[in-house]
Amino acid sequence: MPANLPPEAKAKLAKYSDAKTVEEKIRALEEFLSAVPKHKGTENLRLWARRRLAELREELEARKRKKVGGGPRIFVEKAGAAQIVILGPPNSGKSSILAALTRAKPEIAPYPFTTQTPMPGMLEYEDIQFQLVDTPPLLLDQPESPVNNRVVGLARNADALLLVVGLDEPRPEETVERLIGFLEDRGIIVSRRKGIVRVRKDRSVSGLRVIVRGGRMVGFTEEDLRRLLSTYRIYNAVVEIEGDVTLDDVEDALFTTRVYKPAIIVLTKADLPGAVEKAKRVIARRPEGVPVAVADARTGRGLERIGEALFKMLGIVRVYTKQPNKEPDPNPLILREGATVLDAAKRIHKDLARKFRYAKIWGPSAKYPGQRVGGDHVLRDGDIVEIHSK
């Protein structure tokens, strides 16, 4: 984009944006593809529409299979403090990483496609667990493969990603770049340096409300933004911007749903000759802010701090609840950084939040043990909270 779309094609895209169900989105995209002109300017947009249509059809089929109890299990229900999906090309060592970090026992073999369906396992970190999910391999040479659509769906639903590439490859740095590029083409980015735009229609907002977080609007003004959105019949909305974005990025965001997923690059087979030099090349060319772990899954070397790295990148806060005159519950509530006492109360029960009076706090966010605070008090990792209600 911009693709200089005719009004009819823009109307079809607007219909897709307004669609609520999978069936409605499928029909809208089919209508769009029949209306959009075929020329170089629309090539990327048509490619996105075809891929998104394939993903939606796969999602619809998965739902039908689930209803009748047939077909392979594709999606994995989340468990633990967060779900981390393991991605990589064939024979990269994904299953070995899952086995080394959890008690799961995946089938491991020196030939491709050993992993046919997602397999979860739990990684223990201090007093919480992360759910790791091994996936079928991504086929980077066959971007339109149905397998890729299923794996991308898992990645979109995840809280974070492990990108696994083997150091037995001649040029693993290129494979890492291809893997990250593949995800970016599907709207999944792993570095916050890439701009992200969210356009949320909101009739309670008069006109546009633009929120810029840690970035800027490159080469356009709010008036330019208003004119662009009006061509898609969007007049009242909240536009959230993270990082540096262009007007093209805003137009992409109307339909492609770009999301940020924190990720760790895991380089396996570190015991092989030449692995150190290859790993240095990957580290030199990695995206900014994406850590790299160089690992030998057989011994566990290089995997010791994966749990800690996930904990920090996910911005998790552990909060321990207690009742008056009793010891704190050893099982923490898992909240995100910036969460308040009222957020904790809502997590426990909506009635507790509705009838909230005050809370007492012990721990890092308290000025003194047992400090009395209101619902807007921001919690920190390790806090103990005692909530009092009406």
C-alpha positions as CSV (number, residue, x, y, z in Angstrom):
1,M,0.0,0.0,0.0
2,P,-0.9,2.6,-1.0
3,A,-2.6,0.7,-3.8
4,N,-4.7,3.5,-5.3
5,L,-7.8,1.4,-4.8
6,P,-11.1,2.2,-6.5
7,P,-14.0,3.1,-4.2
8,E,-15.6,-0.3,-4.7
9,A,-12.5,-2.1,-3.5
10,K,-12.2,0.2,-0.5
11,A,-15.8,-0.4,0.4
12,K,-15.2,-4.2,0.3
13,L,-12.2,-3.7,2.6
14,A,-14.3,-1.6,4.9
15,K,-16.8,-4.4,5.0
16,Y,-14.1,-6.8,6.0
17,S,-13.0,-4.5,8.8
18,D,-16.6,-4.3,10.1
19,A,-17.2,-8.1,9.9
20,K,-17.7,-9.8,13.3
21,T,-17.7,-13.5,12.4
22,V,-15.2,-15.7,10.5
23,E,-17.9,-16.4,7.9
24,E,-18.5,-12.7,7.3
25,K,-14.8,-12.0,7.0
26,I,-14.4,-14.8,4.5
27,R,-17.3,-13.4,2.3
28,A,-15.9,-9.9,2.5
29,L,-12.4,-10.9,1.4
30,E,-13.8,-13.0,-1.4
31,E,-15.8,-10.0,-2.6
32,F,-12.7,-7.8,-2.2
33,L,-10.5,-10.1,-4.3
34,S,-13.1,-10.1,-7.1
35,A,-13.3,-6.3,-7.0
36,V,-9.6,-5.2,-6.6
37,P,-7.8,-4.5,-9.9
38,K,-4.8,-6.6,-10.7
39,H,-1.7,-4.5,-11.2
40,K,1.7,-4.1,-9.4
41,G,0.3,-1.5,-7.0
42,T,-2.1,-4.0,-5.5
43,E,0.1,-7.1,-5.6
44,N,1.1,-7.0,-1.9
45,L,-2.5,-6.3,-0.8
46,R,-3.9,-9.2,-2.9
47,L,-1.2,-11.5,-1.5
48,W,-2.2,-10.5,2.0
49,A,-5.9,-11.0,1.2
50,R,-5.3,-14.5,-0.2
51,R,-3.2,-15.5,2.8
52,R,-5.7,-14.1,5.3
53,L,-8.5,-15.9,3.4
54,A,-6.6,-19.2,3.7
55,E,-6.1,-18.7,7.4
56,L,-9.7,-17.9,8.0
57,R,-10.9,-20.9,6.0
58,E,-8.5,-23.1,8.1
59,E,-9.9,-21.6,11.3
60,L,-13.4,-22.3,10.1
61,E,-12.5,-25.9,9.3
62,A,-10.8,-26.4,12.6
63,R,-14.0,-25.3,14.4
64,K,-16.1,-27.7,12.4
65,R,-13.6,-30.5,13.2
66,K,-13.8,-29.7,16.9
67,K,-17.6,-29.8,16.9
68,V,-17.6,-33.3,15.4
69,G,-14.6,-34.5,17.4
70,G,-12.5,-35.3,14.3
71,G,-9.2,-34.2,12.8
72,P,-5.9,-33.3,14.3
73,R,-5.7,-31.0,17.3
74,I,-4.3,-27.7,16.0
75,F,-4.9,-25.0,18.7
76,V,-3.6,-25.4,22.2
77,E,-5.5,-23.9,25.1
78,K,-3.3,-21.5,27.2
79,A,-2.0,-22.6,30.6
80,G,0.5,-21.3,33.1
81,A,1.8,-17.8,33.4
82,A,2.1,-17.4,29.6
83,Q,2.1,-19.4,26.4
84,I,5.4,-19.5,24.3
85,V,5.2,-21.0,20.9
86,I,8.4,-22.7,19.4
87,L,8.9,-21.9,15.7
88,G,11.5,-23.1,13.3
89,P,12.3,-24.8,10.0
90,P,12.5,-28.6,9.6
91,N,15.3,-30.3,11.7
92,S,16.1,-27.1,13.6
93,G,15.9,-28.9,17.0
94,K,12.6,-27.5,18.2
95,S,11.5,-30.8,19.8
96,S,14.9,-31.2,21.5
97,I,14.4,-27.7,23.0
98,L,11.0,-28.6,24.3
99,A,12.3,-31.9,25.9
100,A,15.3,-30.1,27.5
101,L,13.2,-27.3,29.0
102,T,10.1,-29.3,30.1
103,R,9.0,-32.8,31.1
104,A,7.3,-33.3,27.8
105,K,8.5,-36.3,25.7
106,P,8.2,-35.3,22.1
107,E,9.3,-37.7,19.3
108,I,12.8,-36.7,18.2
109,A,14.3,-38.0,15.0
110,P,16.9,-36.8,12.5
111,Y,14.4,-36.4,9.7
112,P,11.9,-33.6,8.8
113,F,8.2,-33.4,10.0
114,T,8.6,-35.6,13.1
115,T,6.3,-33.1,14.8
116,Q,2.9,-33.3,13.1
117,T,0.7,-31.6,15.7
118,P,1.4,-29.0,18.5
119,M,2.8,-30.5,21.7
120,P,2.8,-28.5,25.0
121,G,5.1,-28.8,28.0
122,M,5.6,-26.7,31.1
123,L,8.8,-24.8,31.9
124,E,9.2,-24.2,35.6
125,Y,10.6,-20.8,36.6
126,E,10.8,-20.1,40.4
127,D,7.2,-20.4,41.6
128,I,5.4,-20.2,38.2
129,Q,5.3,-22.1,34.9
130,F,5.4,-21.1,31.3
131,Q,3.7,-23.2,28.7
132,L,5.9,-24.1,25.8
133,V,4.3,-25.4,22.6
134,D,6.3,-27.2,20.0
135,T,4.8,-26.9,16.5
136,P,5.1,-28.5,13.0
137,P,8.0,-26.9,11.1
138,L,7.6,-23.8,9.1
139,L,8.1,-24.3,5.3
140,L,10.0,-21.1,4.4
141,D,10.3,-22.3,0.8
142,Q,6.5,-22.9,0.5
143,P,5.0,-19.8,2.1
144,E,1.4,-20.7,1.0
145,S,1.5,-24.1,2.7
146,P,-1.6,-24.9,4.9
147,V,0.9,-26.1,7.5
148,N,2.3,-22.5,7.7
149,N,-1.2,-21.1,8.1
150,R,-1.8,-23.3,11.2
151,V,1.5,-22.5,12.8
152,V,1.1,-18.8,12.2
153,G,-2.3,-19.0,13.9
154,L,-0.6,-20.5,17.0
155,A,2.0,-17.8,16.9
156,R,-0.6,-15.0,16.8
157,N,-2.3,-16.5,19.8
158,A,0.9,-16.8,21.8
159,D,2.4,-14.4,24.4
160,A,6.0,-14.9,23.1
161,L,8.0,-16.9,20.7
162,L,11.1,-19.0,20.6
163,L,12.7,-18.9,17.1
164,V,14.8,-22.0,16.7
165,V,17.5,-22.4,14.1
166,G,20.2,-25.1,14.0
167,L,23.9,-24.2,13.8
168,D,24.4,-27.2,11.4
169,E,23.2,-24.9,8.6
170,P,25.9,-23.3,6.4
171,R,24.5,-19.7,7.0
172,P,22.1,-19.7,10.0
173,E,22.1,-15.9,10.0
174,E,20.2,-16.0,6.7
175,T,17.8,-18.6,7.9
176,V,17.0,-16.4,11.0
177,E,16.4,-13.4,8.7
178,R,14.1,-15.5,6.5
179,L,12.2,-16.7,9.5
180,I,11.7,-13.3,10.9
181,G,10.8,-11.9,7.4
182,F,8.3,-14.7,7.0
183,L,6.6,-13.7,10.2
184,E,6.6,-10.0,9.3
185,D,4.9,-10.8,6.0
186,R,2.2,-12.5,8.1
187,G,1.9,-9.4,10.4
188,I,3.9,-10.7,13.3
189,I,6.9,-8.6,14.3
190,V,9.5,-9.5,17.0
191,S,11.3,-6.1,17.4
192,R,9.8,-3.0,18.8
193,R,11.8,-0.9,16.4
194,K,9.2,-1.8,13.8
195,G,6.3,0.5,13.9
196,I,2.9,-0.8,15.1
197,V,-0.4,1.0,14.5
198,R,-3.8,0.0,16.0
199,V,-6.9,1.7,14.7
200,R,-9.9,1.1,17.0
201,K,-13.3,2.4,15.9
202,D,-15.1,4.1,18.8
203,R,-18.4,6.0,18.4
204,S,-17.9,7.5,21.8
205,V,-14.9,9.4,20.5
206,S,-15.6,12.6,18.6
207,G,-13.3,12.5,15.6
208,L,-9.9,10.9,15.9
209,R,-7.8,10.5,19.1
210,V,-4.2,9.8,18.3
211,I,-1.9,8.3,21.0
212,V,1.8,8.1,20.2
213,R,3.9,5.9,22.5
214,G,7.7,6.0,22.0
215,G,7.6,6.9,18.3
216,R,6.5,9.5,15.8
217,M,4.4,10.0,12.7
218,V,6.8,10.0,9.8
219,G,5.9,12.2,6.8
220,F,2.3,12.9,7.6
221,T,0.1,15.0,9.9
222,E,-3.1,14.3,11.8
223,E,-5.0,15.9,9.0
224,D,-3.5,13.5,6.5
225,L,-4.5,10.7,8.8
226,R,-8.0,12.0,9.0
227,R,-8.3,12.2,5.3
228,L,-7.0,8.6,4.8
229,L,-9.3,7.1,7.3
230,S,-12.3,8.9,5.9
231,T,-11.8,7.2,2.6
232,Y,-12.5,3.9,4.5
233,R,-15.5,5.4,6.2
234,I,-13.7,5.7,9.5
235,Y,-14.6,9.0,11.2
236,N,-14.5,8.2,15.0
237,A,-11.6,6.2,16.2
238,V,-8.6,5.8,18.5
239,V,-5.3,5.5,16.7
240,E,-2.5,4.1,18.8
241,I,1.1,4.4,17.4
242,E,4.2,2.7,18.7
243,G,7.5,3.3,17.1
244,D,8.1,5.3,13.9
245,V,5.2,4.8,11.4
246,T,4.3,6.1,7.9
247,L,0.9,6.7,6.5
248,D,1.4,3.4,4.5
249,D,1.8,1.7,7.9
250,V,-1.5,3.1,9.1
251,E,-3.3,1.9,5.9
252,D,-1.7,-1.6,6.4
253,A,-2.9,-1.6,10.0
254,L,-6.6,-1.2,8.9
255,F,-6.6,-4.8,7.6
256,T,-3.4,-6.7,8.2
257,T,-3.5,-6.7,12.0
258,R,0.2,-6.4,12.7
259,V,1.1,-7.6,16.2
260,Y,4.2,-7.5,18.3
261,K,5.4,-10.8,19.9
262,P,8.5,-10.7,22.1
263,A,10.9,-13.4,21.0
264,I,14.2,-15.2,21.8
265,I,16.4,-16.6,19.0
266,V,17.6,-20.1,20.1
267,L,20.5,-21.5,18.2
268,T,20.8,-25.2,18.7
269,K,23.5,-27.8,18.0
270,A,26.2,-25.5,19.6
271,D,28.5,-28.5,20.1
272,L,29.2,-28.8,16.3
273,P,32.4,-27.6,14.8
274,G,32.3,-24.0,13.6
275,A,29.2,-23.3,15.7
276,V,30.8,-20.4,17.6
277,E,31.6,-18.4,14.5
278,K,28.2,-19.0,13.0
279,A,26.5,-17.9,16.2
280,K,28.6,-14.7,16.2
281,R,27.2,-13.9,12.7
282,V,23.6,-14.4,13.9
283,I,24.2,-12.2,16.9
284,A,25.7,-9.4,14.7
285,R,22.7,-9.4,12.4
286,R,19.8,-10.0,14.9
287,P,17.0,-7.4,15.2
288,E,17.5,-4.8,17.9
289,G,16.2,-5.9,21.3
290,V,15.9,-9.6,20.4
291,P,18.1,-11.8,22.6
292,V,20.0,-14.9,21.4
293,A,20.6,-18.1,23.3
294,V,23.3,-20.5,21.9
295,A,22.3,-23.9,23.2
296,D,23.2,-27.6,23.2
297,A,19.9,-29.3,23.9
298,R,21.5,-32.6,24.8
299,T,23.3,-31.1,27.9
300,G,21.1,-28.1,28.5
301,R,24.0,-25.8,28.1
302,G,22.8,-22.3,27.1
303,L,19.2,-22.9,28.2
304,E,19.7,-22.1,31.9
305,R,18.4,-18.6,31.7
306,I,15.5,-19.0,29.2
307,G,12.9,-18.9,32.0
308,E,14.4,-15.7,33.4
309,A,14.6,-14.1,30.0
310,L,10.9,-14.9,29.3
311,F,9.9,-13.5,32.7
312,K,11.6,-10.2,32.0
313,M,10.5,-9.8,28.4
314,L,6.9,-10.6,29.2
315,G,6.7,-7.9,31.9
316,I,5.1,-10.3,34.4
317,V,4.1,-9.3,38.0
318,R,3.5,-11.9,40.6
319,V,1.1,-10.8,43.3
320,Y,0.3,-13.0,46.4
321,T,-3.1,-12.6,48.0
322,K,-3.9,-13.1,51.7
323,Q,-6.8,-13.0,54.0
324,P,-6.7,-11.1,57.3
325,N,-4.7,-12.9,60.0
326,K,-3.6,-15.7,57.6
327,E,-0.5,-16.5,55.6
328,P,-0.3,-15.4,51.9
329,D,-1.4,-17.9,49.3
330,P,1.8,-19.4,47.8
331,N,0.3,-19.5,44.3
332,P,0.6,-16.0,42.8
333,L,-1.8,-14.0,40.6
334,I,-0.1,-13.4,37.3
335,L,-0.5,-9.7,36.2
336,R,1.2,-7.4,33.8
337,E,3.5,-4.5,34.7
338,G,1.4,-1.5,35.6
339,A,-1.4,-3.5,37.0
340,T,-3.3,-2.0,40.0
341,V,-4.9,-3.3,43.1
342,L,-8.3,-3.1,41.4
343,D,-6.9,-5.2,38.5
344,A,-6.0,-7.8,41.1
345,A,-9.4,-7.7,42.6
346,K,-11.1,-8.1,39.2
347,R,-8.9,-11.1,38.5
348,I,-10.1,-12.8,41.8
349,H,-13.8,-12.0,41.3
350,K,-15.8,-9.2,39.6
351,D,-17.9,-8.8,42.8
352,L,-14.7,-8.2,44.9
353,A,-13.8,-5.4,42.5
354,R,-17.3,-4.0,42.6
355,K,-17.4,-3.9,46.4
356,F,-13.8,-2.9,46.9
357,R,-13.1,-0.5,49.9
358,Y,-9.3,-0.6,50.4
359,A,-6.3,-2.9,50.5
360,K,-3.3,-3.5,52.6
361,I,0.1,-4.0,50.9
362,W,3.3,-5.7,51.9
363,G,6.3,-5.9,49.6
364,P,8.2,-3.8,47.1
365,S,5.4,-1.3,46.3
366,A,4.6,-0.6,50.0
367,K,6.1,2.4,51.8
368,Y,5.8,0.4,55.0
369,P,4.4,-3.1,55.8
370,G,0.7,-3.3,55.7
371,Q,0.3,0.1,54.0
372,R,-3.4,0.9,53.3
373,V,-4.0,1.8,49.7
374,G,-6.7,2.5,47.2
375,G,-7.7,0.6,44.0
376,D,-5.4,2.7,41.8
377,H,-2.2,1.6,43.7
378,V,0.3,0.1,41.2
379,L,1.6,-3.3,42.2
380,R,5.1,-4.6,41.8
381,D,6.5,-8.1,41.5
382,G,6.4,-9.9,44.9
383,D,3.7,-7.7,46.5
384,I,1.3,-9.3,49.0
385,V,-2.2,-7.8,48.9
386,E,-5.0,-8.1,51.4
387,I,-8.3,-6.8,49.8
388,H,-11.1,-5.5,52.0
389,S,-14.6,-5.1,50.5
390,K,-18.0,-3.8,51.6
